Amino acid sequence: MFKKLFAKLISFSLRVNSYKTITPNFEFSRYAIAKAFFDLKIVTKQLLKNIVFIALGIISAAFGLESFLLPNSFVDGGATGISLLLNAMTFIPLPILIIVVNAPFVFLGYKLVSRPFAIKTAIAITTLAICLSTIHFPIVTDDKLLVAVFGGFFLGAGIGLAMRGGAVIDGTEVLAIYLSKKLSITIGDVIIIINVIIFGAAAYVINIETALYSMITYLAASKTLDFVVQGIDEYTGVTIVSSHHAYIREMIVSKMGRGVTIYKGKRGVGKASELMDVDIVYTVVTRLEINKLNTEILKIDPFAFVVMSNVKDTHGGMIKKRSID
């Protein structure tokens, strides 16, 4: 039994087609066993991390819905907004609507993303529906502005945490990906069109005031979602082209305390200019370090060509460490 278990682990680790290809008399090397258990440790750790993120996301979304949005008939954008709007129109229980409305998006997720994604999403949405049916959170406030802001905050945090766990509890993103491919428009445009329809329907079915407050809810939810998914820190990727690249590289490593990547490239100015070999320096810093980096670059080369671009999130390397003052 243990032999078969080892064979399965090693076939997974070493990407063997089937553990059955390993003969019964096969002797496992220490490397193969260590590699198998290392991969199993990584997969298990990531699985537990995903479960925690999704569970926290479900609790946060349920709290935002029951304590803020539902008692005041506010809606949000996306699939959750459609469910809330249908709940206000038909009085069908929200847990049932959340499952029914999101079911087509789960199927699209299976087709467009992956089977594991669809399975995790289906479990997350079903668990959210069960949570709404069984756990009853208290109503926090009836102030409409507070309801709009904090209801959106907790709902957006819940959706974002679930996304960090590899699932979604609002399938609008999946629909946007599908329609963007079919209609040749951007995902952002699709989401805007969907939400315009939802808030227009809310203004007609409920009232204009509620629709306007619901737009505040959506803005709070979307900004919180971005905040949770992209991370607290905002990173900036910096590309530097300079003839003094060696000094700039040394400055970034020693003074900024950041890692660098060096690309081999060519530079030239004008049509008749001759291309010259140059080392291109690339690094990632937080937004609080941009001013310091610019100052240090100017000290070394005032004519350096610097390009900055937004980076949503990073992991590994030296980016998480504090810069050296």
Residue pairs with C-beta under 8 A, 6 or more apart in sequence:
3 24
4 19
6 28
6 33
6 36
7 19
7 20
7 22
7 26
8 19
9 36
9 37
9 39
9 40
10 16
10 19
10 22
10 28
10 32
10 33
10 35
10 36
11 17
11 18
11 19
11 21
11 22
12 36
12 39
12 40
13 32
13 35
13 36
13 38
13 39
13 40
14 32
14 35
14 36
16 22
49 165
50 120
50 165
50 166
50 167
51 165
52 165
53 161
53 162
53 164
53 165
53 166
54 120
54 123
54 124
54 127
54 161
54 162
54 165
54 166
54 167
55 127
56 158
56 161
57 124
57 157
57 158
57 159
57 160
57 161
57 162
57 163
57 164
57 165
57 169
58 124
58 127
58 128
58 131
58 158
58 162
58 169
59 131
59 158
60 154
60 155
60 157
60 158
60 161
61 80
61 128
61 154
61 155
61 157
61 158
61 159
61 162
61 169
62 128
62 131
62 132
62 135
62 137
62 158
63 137
63 154
63 158
64 150
64 151
64 152
64 153
64 154
64 155
64 157
64 158
65 80
65 84
65 94
65 132
65 151
65 155
66 132
66 135
66 136
66 137
66 139
67 137
67 138
67 139
67 140
67 151
67 154
68 74
68 140
68 141
68 146
68 147
68 150
68 151
68 154
69 75
69 76
69 84
69 147
69 151
69 155
69 217
70 84
70 87
70 94
71 139
71 142
72 142
72 144
72 147
72 151
72 210
73 88
73 206
73 210
74 84
74 147
74 148
74 151
74 210
74 213
74 214
74 217
75 81
75 84
75 85
75 88
75 198
75 199
75 202
75 206
75 210
75 211
75 214
75 217
76 84
76 151
76 152
76 155
76 214
76 217
76 218
76 221
77 172
77 191
77 194
77 195
77 198
77 199
77 218
77 221
77 222
78 170
78 171
78 172
78 173
78 191
78 194
78 195
78 198
79 98
79 101
79 102
79 105
79 170
79 171
79 172
79 175
80 98
80 155
80 159
80 169
80 170
81 195
81 198
81 199
81 202
81 214
81 218
82 101
82 198
83 94
83 97
83 98
83 101
83 102
84 94
85 198
85 201
85 202
85 205
86 92
86 97
86 101
87 93
87 94
87 97
88 205
88 206
89 205
93 133
94 132
95 128
95 129
95 130
95 132
95 133
96 129
98 125
98 128
98 129
98 132
99 125
99 126
99 129
101 171
102 121
102 125
102 169
102 170
102 171
104 171
104 175
105 121
105 168
105 171
105 172
105 174
105 175
106 118
106 121
106 122
106 125
106 171
107 118
108 171
108 174
108 175
108 177
108 178
109 117
109 118
109 121
109 168
109 171
109 174
110 117
110 118
112 174
112 177
112 178
113 174
116 166
117 166
117 167
120 165
120 166
120 167
121 167
121 168
121 169
121 171
123 167
124 162
124 165
124 167
124 168
124 169
125 169
125 171
128 169
140 146
140 150
141 147
141 150
144 213
145 213
145 216
147 213
147 217
148 213
148 214
148 216
148 217
148 220
149 216
149 217
149 220
150 220
151 217
151 220
152 216
152 217
152 218
152 219
152 220
152 221
152 222
152 224
153 220
153 221
153 224
155 217
155 221
156 220
156 221
156 222
156 223
156 224
156 225
156 228
157 224
157 225
157 228
158 169
159 168
159 169
159 170
159 221
159 225
160 224
160 225
160 226
160 227
160 228
160 229
161 228
162 168
162 169
163 225
163 228
163 229
164 228
164 229
168 174
172 191
172 194
173 187
173 191
175 190
175 194
176 187
176 188
176 190
176 191
176 194
177 187
179 185
179 190
180 186
180 187
180 189
180 190
183 190
195 218
199 211
199 214
199 215
199 218
200 211
202 210
202 211
202 214
203 210
203 211
229 312
229 313
230 312
230 313
231 312
231 313
233 286
233 287
234 286
234 287
234 310
235 284
235 285
235 286
235 287
235 310
235 311
235 312
235 313
235 314
235 319
236 284
236 285
236 286
236 287
236 290
236 308
236 309
236 310
236 311
237 282
237 283
237 284
237 308
237 309
237 310
237 311
238 282
238 283
238 284
238 285
238 290
238 293
238 306
238 307
238 308
239 280
239 281
239 282
239 306
239 307
239 308
239 309
240 248
240 280
240 281
240 282
240 283
240 297
240 304
240 305
240 306
241 265
241 267
241 278
241 280
241 281
241 304
241 305
241 306
242 248
242 281
242 297
242 300
242 301
242 303
242 304
242 305
243 278
243 301
244 300
244 301
244 304
245 262
245 278
245 279
245 280
245 281
246 279
247 300
247 301
248 281
248 297
248 300
248 301
248 304
249 260
249 262
249 279
249 281
251 296
251 297
251 300
252 258
252 260
252 281
252 283
252 293
252 296
253 259
253 260
254 324
255 296
255 324
256 283
256 285
256 289
256 292
256 293
256 296
256 323
256 324
257 318
257 321
257 322
257 323
257 324
258 283
258 284
258 285
258 289
258 318
258 319
258 323
259 283
259 284
259 317
259 318
259 319
260 281
260 282
260 283
261 281
261 282
261 283
262 279
262 280
262 281
262 282
263 279
263 280
263 282
264 277
264 279
264 280
265 277
265 278
265 279
265 280
266 275
266 276
266 277
266 278
267 275
267 276
267 278
267 305
268 274
268 275
268 276
283 293
284 311
284 314
284 317
284 319
285 293
285 319
285 323
286 319
289 323
290 308
292 323
294 306
297 304
297 306
298 304
